[in-house]
Amino acid sequence: MSAELRLKKLRGSGGFVMARVTDEQQSKGNLGGPDLFLAPVGRLESEKISKYTCNTCEKEFEGSPNIEFENPNEEVAEN
C-alpha cells in the first residue's frame, strides 16, 4: 500500500469532512458502498482536515473543526 495521502470525503453523523487520508484509512472507512465513513477510521489529526460541513446548520467551513475531547484516550469506535 502507498503511504501517499489522498483528499477524500468522509461522512459522519453530523456532516462530513474533507481530509487527507492514507490507503489504509481509506480501506477502513469503506463499508462496501460508494461512501467513506469517519467512525471506522477513528480520530484524524486536525491538520489533515481541509474543510467540513455541518448537517445542522447546512454550512461548509474551511479548515478543521475545533475539537475538544472529554476523554482524550477513549476509543472512538471499534476498528
Gaussian input, Z-matrix of N, CA and C with variables (Angstrom, degrees):
# hf/3-21g

backbone

0 1
 N
 C     1     B1
 C     2     B2     1     A1
 N     3     B3     2     A2     1     D1
 C     4     B4     3     A3     2     D2
 C     5     B5     4     A4     3     D3
 N     6     B6     5     A5     4     D4
 C     7     B7     6     A6     5     D5
 C     8     B8     7     A7     6     D6
 N     9     B9     8     A8     7     D7
 C    10    B10     9     A9     8     D8
 C    11    B11    10    A10     9     D9
 N    12    B12    11    A11    10    D10
 C    13    B13    12    A12    11    D11
 C    14    B14    13    A13    12    D12
 N    15    B15    14    A14    13    D13
 C    16    B16    15    A15    14    D14
 C    17    B17    16    A16    15    D15
 N    18    B18    17    A17    16    D16
 C    19    B19    18    A18    17    D17
 C    20    B20    19    A19    18    D18
 N    21    B21    20    A20    19    D19
 C    22    B22    21    A21    20    D20
 C    23    B23    22    A22    21    D21
 N    24    B24    23    A23    22    D22
 C    25    B25    24    A24    23    D23
 C    26    B26    25    A25    24    D24
 N    27    B27    26    A26    25    D25
 C    28    B28    27    A27    26    D26
 C    29    B29    28    A28    27    D27
 N    30    B30    29    A29    28    D28
 C    31    B31    30    A30    29    D29
 C    32    B32    31    A31    30    D30
 N    33    B33    32    A32    31    D31
 C    34    B34    33    A33    32    D32
 C    35    B35    34    A34    33    D33
 N    36    B36    35    A35    34    D34
 C    37    B37    36    A36    35    D35
 C    38    B38    37    A37    36    D36
 N    39    B39    38    A38    37    D37
 C    40    B40    39    A39    38    D38
 C    41    B41    40    A40    39    D39
 N    42    B42    41    A41    40    D40
 C    43    B43    42    A42    41    D41
 C    44    B44    43    A43    42    D42
 N    45    B45    44    A44    43    D43
 C    46    B46    45    A45    44    D44
 C    47    B47    46    A46    45    D45
 N    48    B48    47    A47    46    D46
 C    49    B49    48    A48    47    D47
 C    50    B50    49    A49    48    D48
 N    51    B51    50    A50    49    D49
 C    52    B52    51    A51    50    D50
 C    53    B53    52    A52    51    D51
 N    54    B54    53    A53    52    D52
 C    55    B55    54    A54    53    D53
 C    56    B56    55    A55    54    D54
 N    57    B57    56    A56    55    D55
 C    58    B58    57    A57    56    D56
 C    59    B59    58    A58    57    D57
 N    60    B60    59    A59    58    D58
 C    61    B61    60    A60    59    D59
 C    62    B62    61    A61    60    D60
 N    63    B63    62    A62    61    D61
 C    64    B64    63    A63    62    D62
 C    65    B65    64    A64    63    D63
 N    66    B66    65    A65    64    D64
 C    67    B67    66    A66    65    D65
 C    68    B68    67    A67    66    D66
 N    69    B69    68    A68    67    D67
 C    70    B70    69    A69    68    D68
 C    71    B71    70    A70    69    D69
 N    72    B72    71    A71    70    D70
 C    73    B73    72    A72    71    D71
 C    74    B74    73    A73    72    D72
 N    75    B75    74    A74    73    D73
 C    76    B76    75    A75    74    D74
 C    77    B77    76    A76    75    D75
 N    78    B78    77    A77    76    D76
 C    79    B79    78    A78    77    D77
 C    80    B80    79    A79    78    D78
 N    81    B81    80    A80    79    D79
 C    82    B82    81    A81    80    D80
 C    83    B83    82    A82    81    D81
 N    84    B84    83    A83    82    D82
 C    85    B85    84    A84    83    D83
 C    86    B86    85    A85    84    D84
 N    87    B87    86    A86    85    D85
 C    88    B88    87    A87    86    D86
 C    89    B89    88    A88    87    D87
 N    90    B90    89    A89    88    D88
 C    91    B91    90    A90    89    D89
 C    92    B92    91    A91    90    D90
 N    93    B93    92    A92    91    D91
 C    94    B94    93    A93    92    D92
 C    95    B95    94    A94    93    D93
 N    96    B96    95    A95    94    D94
 C    97    B97    96    A96    95    D95
 C    98    B98    97    A97    96    D96
 N    99    B99    98    A98    97    D97
 C   100   B100    99    A99    98    D98
 C   101   B101   100   A100    99    D99
 N   102   B102   101   A101   100   D100
 C   103   B103   102   A102   101   D101
 C   104   B104   103   A103   102   D102
 N   105   B105   104   A104   103   D103
 C   106   B106   105   A105   104   D104
 C   107   B107   106   A106   105   D105
 N   108   B108   107   A107   106   D106
 C   109   B109   108   A108   107   D107
 C   110   B110   109   A109   108   D108
 N   111   B111   110   A110   109   D109
 C   112   B112   111   A111   110   D110
 C   113   B113   112   A112   111   D111
 N   114   B114   113   A113   112   D112
 C   115   B115   114   A114   113   D113
 C   116   B116   115   A115   114   D114
 N   117   B117   116   A116   115   D115
 C   118   B118   117   A117   116   D116
 C   119   B119   118   A118   117   D117
 N   120   B120   119   A119   118   D118
 C   121   B121   120   A120   119   D119
 C   122   B122   121   A121   120   D120
 N   123   B123   122   A122   121   D121
 C   124   B124   123   A123   122   D122
 C   125   B125   124   A124   123   D123
 N   126   B126   125   A125   124   D124
 C   127   B127   126   A126   125   D125
 C   128   B128   127   A127   126   D126
 N   129   B129   128   A128   127   D127
 C   130   B130   129   A129   128   D128
 C   131   B131   130   A130   129   D129
 N   132   B132   131   A131   130   D130
 C   133   B133   132   A132   131   D131
 C   134   B134   133   A133   132   D132
 N   135   B135   134   A134   133   D133
 C   136   B136   135   A135   134   D134
 C   137   B137   136   A136   135   D135
 N   138   B138   137   A137   136   D136
 C   139   B139   138   A138   137   D137
 C   140   B140   139   A139   138   D138
 N   141   B141   140   A140   139   D139
 C   142   B142   141   A141   140   D140
 C   143   B143   142   A142   141   D141
 N   144   B144   143   A143   142   D142
 C   145   B145   144   A144   143   D143
 C   146   B146   145   A145   144   D144
 N   147   B147   146   A146   145   D145
 C   148   B148   147   A147   146   D146
 C   149   B149   148   A148   147   D147
 N   150   B150   149   A149   148   D148
 C   151   B151   150   A150   149   D149
 C   152   B152   151   A151   150   D150
 N   153   B153   152   A152   151   D151
 C   154   B154   153   A153   152   D152
 C   155   B155   154   A154   153   D153
 N   156   B156   155   A155   154   D154
 C   157   B157   156   A156   155   D155
 C   158   B158   157   A157   156   D156
 N   159   B159   158   A158   157   D157
 C   160   B160   159   A159   158   D158
 C   161   B161   160   A160   159   D159
 N   162   B162   161   A161   160   D160
 C   163   B163   162   A162   161   D161
 C   164   B164   163   A163   162   D162
 N   165   B165   164   A164   163   D163
 C   166   B166   165   A165   164   D164
 C   167   B167   166   A166   165   D165
 N   168   B168   167   A167   166   D166
 C   169   B169   168   A168   167   D167
 C   170   B170   169   A169   168   D168
 N   171   B171   170   A170   169   D169
 C   172   B172   171   A171   170   D170
 C   173   B173   172   A172   171   D171
 N   174   B174   173   A173   172   D172
 C   175   B175   174   A174   173   D173
 C   176   B176   175   A175   174   D174
 N   177   B177   176   A176   175   D175
 C   178   B178   177   A177   176   D176
 C   179   B179   178   A178   177   D177
 N   180   B180   179   A179   178   D178
 C   181   B181   180   A180   179   D179
 C   182   B182   181   A181   180   D180
 N   183   B183   182   A182   181   D181
 C   184   B184   183   A183   182   D182
 C   185   B185   184   A184   183   D183
 N   186   B186   185   A185   184   D184
 C   187   B187   186   A186   185   D185
 C   188   B188   187   A187   186   D186
 N   189   B189   188   A188   187   D187
 C   190   B190   189   A189   188   D188
 C   191   B191   190   A190   189   D189
 N   192   B192   191   A191   190   D190
 C   193   B193   192   A192   191   D191
 C   194   B194   193   A193   192   D192
 N   195   B195   194   A194   193   D193
 C   196   B196   195   A195   194   D194
 C   197   B197   196   A196   195   D195
 N   198   B198   197   A197   196   D196
 C   199   B199   198   A198   197   D197
 C   200   B200   199   A199   198   D198
 N   201   B201   200   A200   199   D199
 C   202   B202   201   A201   200   D200
 C   203   B203   202   A202   201   D201
 N   204   B204   203   A203   202   D202
 C   205   B205   204   A204   203   D203
 C   206   B206   205   A205   204   D204
 N   207   B207   206   A206   205   D205
 C   208   B208   207   A207   206   D206
 C   209   B209   208   A208   207   D207
 N   210   B210   209   A209   208   D208
 C   211   B211   210   A210   209   D209
 C   212   B212   211   A211   210   D210
 N   213   B213   212   A212   211   D211
 C   214   B214   213   A213   212   D212
 C   215   B215   214   A214   213   D213
 N   216   B216   215   A215   214   D214
 C   217   B217   216   A216   215   D215
 C   218   B218   217   A217   216   D216
 N   219   B219   218   A218   217   D217
 C   220   B220   219   A219   218   D218
 C   221   B221   220   A220   219   D219
 N   222   B222   221   A221   220   D220
 C   223   B223   222   A222   221   D221
 C   224   B224   223   A223   222   D222
 N   225   B225   224   A224   223   D223
 C   226   B226   225   A225   224   D224
 C   227   B227   226   A226   225   D225
 N   228   B228   227   A227   226   D226
 C   229   B229   228   A228   227   D227
 C   230   B230   229   A229   228   D228
 N   231   B231   230   A230   229   D229
 C   232   B232   231   A231   230   D230
 C   233   B233   232   A232   231   D231
 N   234   B234   233   A233   232   D232
 C   235   B235   234   A234   233   D233
 C   236   B236   235   A235   234   D234

   B1=1.4548
   B2=1.5202
   B3=1.2858
   B4=1.4522
   B5=1.5280
   B6=1.3186
   B7=1.4648
   B8=1.5277
   B9=1.3230
   B10=1.4579
   B11=1.5310
   B12=1.3276
   B13=1.4597
   B14=1.5209
   B15=1.3248
   B16=1.4605
   B17=1.5252
   B18=1.3325
   B19=1.4591
   B20=1.5268
   B21=1.3306
   B22=1.4642
   B23=1.5209
   B24=1.3248
   B25=1.4597
   B26=1.5253
   B27=1.3275
   B28=1.4673
   B29=1.5263
   B30=1.3099
   B31=1.4640
   B32=1.5268
   B33=1.3189
   B34=1.4557
   B35=1.5143
   B36=1.3137
   B37=1.4640
   B38=1.5264
   B39=1.3315
   B40=1.4568
   B41=1.5091
   B42=1.3238
   B43=1.4580
   B44=1.5117
   B45=1.3302
   B46=1.4589
   B47=1.5146
   B48=1.3300
   B49=1.4604
   B50=1.5219
   B51=1.3184
   B52=1.4558
   B53=1.5185
   B54=1.3193
   B55=1.4628
   B56=1.5184
   B57=1.3319
   B58=1.4638
   B59=1.5233
   B60=1.3348
   B61=1.4601
   B62=1.5232
   B63=1.3109
   B64=1.4634
   B65=1.5326
   B66=1.3189
   B67=1.4656
   B68=1.5258
   B69=1.3296
   B70=1.4696
   B71=1.5264
   B72=1.3414
   B73=1.4589
   B74=1.5278
   B75=1.3260
   B76=1.4544
   B77=1.5279
   B78=1.3213
   B79=1.4661
   B80=1.5300
   B81=1.3349
   B82=1.4715
   B83=1.5274
   B84=1.3301
   B85=1.4652
   B86=1.5114
   B87=1.3301
   B88=1.4575
   B89=1.5238
   B90=1.3290
   B91=1.4638
   B92=1.5242
   B93=1.3228
   B94=1.4533
   B95=1.5131
   B96=1.3067
   B97=1.4623
   B98=1.5131
   B99=1.3181
   B100=1.4639
   B101=1.5332
   B102=1.3414
   B103=1.4632
   B104=1.5242
   B105=1.3375
   B106=1.4639
   B107=1.5243
   B108=1.3341
   B109=1.4558
   B110=1.5207
   B111=1.3248
   B112=1.4525
   B113=1.5321
   B114=1.3149
   B115=1.4709
   B116=1.5271
   B117=1.3376
   B118=1.4703
   B119=1.5281
   B120=1.3287
   B121=1.4678
   B122=1.5201
   B123=1.3293
   B124=1.4563
   B125=1.5212
   B126=1.3006
   B127=1.4662
   B128=1.5138
   B129=1.3226
   B130=1.4626
   B131=1.5189
   B132=1.3091
   B133=1.4635
   B134=1.5246
   B135=1.3272
   B136=1.4631
   B137=1.5270
   B138=1.3335
   B139=1.4679
   B140=1.5283
   B141=1.3279
   B142=1.4702
   B143=1.5253
   B144=1.3300
   B145=1.4658
   B146=1.5248
   B147=1.3421
   B148=1.4629
   B149=1.5238
   B150=1.3346
   B151=1.4638
   B152=1.5163
   B153=1.3245
   B154=1.4580
   B155=1.5166
   B156=1.3159
   B157=1.4561
   B158=1.5202
   B159=1.3176
   B160=1.4602
   B161=1.5285
   B162=1.3387
   B163=1.4653
   B164=1.5234
   B165=1.3321
   B166=1.4603
   B167=1.5272
   B168=1.3323
   B169=1.4678
   B170=1.5271
   B171=1.3327
   B172=1.4644
   B173=1.5271
   B174=1.3408
   B175=1.4610
   B176=1.5133
   B177=1.3337
   B178=1.4614
   B179=1.5262
   B180=1.3277
   B181=1.4530
   B182=1.5211
   B183=1.3149
   B184=1.4645
   B185=1.5198
   B186=1.3116
   B187=1.4583
   B188=1.5154
   B189=1.3048
   B190=1.4583
   B191=1.5250
   B192=1.3386
   B193=1.4640
   B194=1.5265
   B195=1.3168
   B196=1.4597
   B197=1.5265
   B198=1.3173
   B199=1.4616
   B200=1.5197
   B201=1.3351
   B202=1.4596
   B203=1.5251
   B204=1.3233
   B205=1.4577
   B206=1.5191
   B207=1.3392
   B208=1.4597
   B209=1.5215
   B210=1.3309
   B211=1.4635
   B212=1.5252
   B213=1.3324
   B214=1.4638
   B215=1.5239
   B216=1.3155
   B217=1.4630
   B218=1.5258
   B219=1.3296
   B220=1.4542
   B221=1.5259
   B222=1.3327
   B223=1.4586
   B224=1.5252
   B225=1.3425
   B226=1.4597
   B227=1.5242
   B228=1.3112
   B229=1.4619
   B230=1.5154
   B231=1.3094
   B232=1.4581
   B233=1.5103
   B234=1.3338
   B235=1.4679
   B236=1.4989
   A1=110.25
   A2=114.38
   A3=120.78
   A4=110.53
   A5=116.16
   A6=121.02
   A7=110.27
   A8=116.61
   A9=122.59
   A10=110.35
   A11=116.32
   A12=121.08
   A13=109.36
   A14=116.04
   A15=121.66
   A16=108.67
   A17=116.31
   A18=121.26
   A19=109.10
   A20=116.28
   A21=122.04
   A22=110.46
   A23=115.09
   A24=122.26
   A25=107.64
   A26=115.98
   A27=121.98
   A28=108.59
   A29=116.53
   A30=121.52
   A31=111.48
   A32=114.14
   A33=121.51
   A34=109.24
   A35=117.66
   A36=120.89
   A37=112.57
   A38=117.63
   A39=120.53
   A40=114.71
   A41=117.54
   A42=121.18
   A43=109.79
   A44=115.64
   A45=118.89
   A46=110.19
   A47=115.52
   A48=121.83
   A49=108.52
   A50=115.82
   A51=123.02
   A52=104.40
   A53=116.34
   A54=120.10
   A55=110.64
   A56=115.09
   A57=121.37
   A58=107.38
   A59=115.76
   A60=121.19
   A61=110.76
   A62=115.57
   A63=121.89
   A64=109.10
   A65=116.14
   A66=120.76
   A67=110.78
   A68=116.66
   A69=120.97
   A70=110.89
   A71=117.03
   A72=120.65
   A73=110.32
   A74=116.40
   A75=120.66
   A76=110.73
   A77=117.57
   A78=119.90
   A79=111.34
   A80=118.23
   A81=121.17
   A82=110.77
   A83=116.54
   A84=121.67
   A85=114.27
   A86=117.69
   A87=121.85
   A88=109.04
   A89=116.09
   A90=120.57
   A91=111.64
   A92=117.07
   A93=121.11
   A94=115.17
   A95=118.41
   A96=121.48
   A97=110.42
   A98=116.31
   A99=119.54
   A100=113.95
   A101=117.28
   A102=120.99
   A103=111.77
   A104=114.57
   A105=121.79
   A106=107.24
   A107=116.34
   A108=120.57
   A109=111.06
   A110=115.10
   A111=123.05
   A112=113.30
   A113=118.82
   A114=121.63
   A115=113.62
   A116=120.06
   A117=118.59
   A118=113.51
   A119=116.77
   A120=121.17
   A121=110.06
   A122=116.83
   A123=121.40
   A124=111.15
   A125=116.15
   A126=121.01
   A127=111.26
   A128=115.25
   A129=121.84
   A130=108.69
   A131=116.12
   A132=120.29
   A133=107.67
   A134=116.87
   A135=121.01
   A136=112.61
   A137=118.04
   A138=119.38
   A139=112.84
   A140=118.00
   A141=121.21
   A142=112.01
   A143=117.18
   A144=121.55
   A145=108.63
   A146=116.55
   A147=120.00
   A148=112.94
   A149=117.99
   A150=121.56
   A151=108.72
   A152=115.25
   A153=120.25
   A154=110.07
   A155=115.63
   A156=122.42
   A157=108.96
   A158=115.46
   A159=122.87
   A160=108.61
   A161=117.31
   A162=120.63
   A163=111.97
   A164=117.97
   A165=121.82
   A166=111.53
   A167=117.02
   A168=119.92
   A169=112.26
   A170=117.43
   A171=123.59
   A172=112.39
   A173=115.68
   A174=121.21
   A175=110.17
   A176=114.79
   A177=121.45
   A178=108.05
   A179=116.41
   A180=122.27
   A181=109.92
   A182=116.80
   A183=122.18
   A184=109.56
   A185=116.45
   A186=121.72
   A187=111.63
   A188=114.72
   A189=121.89
   A190=110.29
   A191=117.65
   A192=118.46
   A193=110.04
   A194=116.47
   A195=121.47
   A196=107.42
   A197=115.97
   A198=121.02
   A199=109.78
   A200=115.77
   A201=121.22
   A202=107.47
   A203=116.74
   A204=121.83
   A205=110.15
   A206=116.86
   A207=120.51
   A208=109.91
   A209=115.96
   A210=122.70
   A211=107.68
   A212=118.31
   A213=121.28
   A214=115.16
   A215=119.14
   A216=121.02
   A217=112.93
   A218=116.86
   A219=120.79
   A220=110.18
   A221=116.58
   A222=121.36
   A223=108.50
   A224=116.94
   A225=121.54
   A226=110.93
   A227=116.75
   A228=121.99
   A229=108.09
   A230=115.72
   A231=119.29
   A232=108.04
   A233=116.94
   A234=120.70
   A235=110.44
   D1=151.78
   D2=-178.28
   D3=-84.67
   D4=145.73
   D5=176.35
   D6=-89.85
   D7=1.52
   D8=-178.60
   D9=-66.47
   D10=140.48
   D11=178.20
   D12=-93.50
   D13=136.63
   D14=179.25
   D15=-123.38
   D16=141.83
   D17=178.19
   D18=-76.69
   D19=122.06
   D20=-177.55
   D21=-136.02
   D22=155.36
   D23=175.49
   D24=-94.28
   D25=123.30
   D26=179.36
   D27=-117.07
   D28=122.93
   D29=-177.60
   D30=-87.34
   D31=145.31
   D32=174.99
   D33=-135.71
   D34=179.63
   D35=-176.98
   D36=-68.80
   D37=-27.45
   D38=-177.34
   D39=-103.79
   D40=3.31
   D41=-178.27
   D42=152.83
   D43=-144.22
   D44=176.73
   D45=-148.46
   D46=161.89
   D47=175.58
   D48=-122.82
   D49=151.38
   D50=169.25
   D51=-104.52
   D52=117.92
   D53=-174.50
   D54=-141.92
   D55=153.20
   D56=174.64
   D57=-85.60
   D58=119.20
   D59=-177.36
   D60=-126.94
   D61=157.96
   D62=176.89
   D63=-82.86
   D64=168.95
   D65=175.85
   D66=-60.15
   D67=-38.50
   D68=179.72
   D69=-63.53
   D70=-45.24
   D71=178.43
   D72=-64.43
   D73=-38.50
   D74=179.21
   D75=-62.83
   D76=-42.59
   D77=179.76
   D78=-68.34
   D79=-32.77
   D80=175.73
   D81=-65.53
   D82=-39.38
   D83=-177.19
   D84=-77.27
   D85=-13.02
   D86=-179.44
   D87=-85.74
   D88=113.37
   D89=-179.02
   D90=-103.46
   D91=21.68
   D92=174.93
   D93=105.92
   D94=-10.50
   D95=178.98
   D96=-110.46
   D97=-167.69
   D98=-178.37
   D99=-75.62
   D100=-19.55
   D101=-175.86
   D102=-93.52
   D103=154.21
   D104=172.17
   D105=-105.11
   D106=145.01
   D107=-177.46
   D108=-119.60
   D109=143.23
   D110=-174.44
   D111=-73.93
   D112=-39.53
   D113=-174.28
   D114=-55.79
   D115=-47.18
   D116=-179.53
   D117=-67.39
   D118=-23.71
   D119=179.61
   D120=-73.77
   D121=-37.29
   D122=-178.03
   D123=92.48
   D124=-162.50
   D125=-177.36
   D126=-70.30
   D127=136.27
   D128=175.88
   D129=-107.30
   D130=147.12
   D131=175.05
   D132=-68.27
   D133=137.68
   D134=-174.54
   D135=-60.45
   D136=-30.69
   D137=-179.68
   D138=-71.74
   D139=-11.79
   D140=177.42
   D141=-88.70
   D142=-10.43
   D143=-179.92
   D144=-94.23
   D145=122.60
   D146=-177.60
   D147=-96.38
   D148=-29.69
   D149=174.55
   D150=-163.13
   D151=165.01
   D152=179.92
   D153=-147.85
   D154=158.02
   D155=179.89
   D156=-124.57
   D157=137.74
   D158=179.09
   D159=-103.06
   D160=124.26
   D161=178.00
   D162=-70.06
   D163=-31.57
   D164=-176.87
   D165=-66.58
   D166=-50.51
   D167=-178.00
   D168=-96.83
   D169=-3.32
   D170=177.92
   D171=53.93
   D172=43.76
   D173=178.72
   D174=-125.33
   D175=153.57
   D176=176.43
   D177=-107.65
   D178=138.70
   D179=-178.04
   D180=-125.95
   D181=142.08
   D182=176.22
   D183=-81.06
   D184=149.78
   D185=177.55
   D186=81.05
   D187=-165.70
   D188=-177.07
   D189=-96.45
   D190=146.25
   D191=174.09
   D192=-67.41
   D193=156.29
   D194=176.35
   D195=-78.48
   D196=106.28
   D197=-175.07
   D198=-104.77
   D199=125.86
   D200=175.50
   D201=-120.02
   D202=126.10
   D203=-177.99
   D204=-98.90
   D205=124.54
   D206=174.93
   D207=-69.50
   D208=-40.03
   D209=179.01
   D210=-125.87
   D211=88.00
   D212=-172.70
   D213=-59.06
   D214=-25.71
   D215=-178.19
   D216=-98.52
   D217=4.10
   D218=-179.53
   D219=-72.98
   D220=137.68
   D221=178.41
   D222=-70.53
   D223=134.05
   D224=-177.17
   D225=-75.12
   D226=-47.41
   D227=-179.15
   D228=-150.47
   D229=160.68
   D230=175.78
   D231=-76.18
   D232=115.06
   D233=-178.55
   D234=-98.39

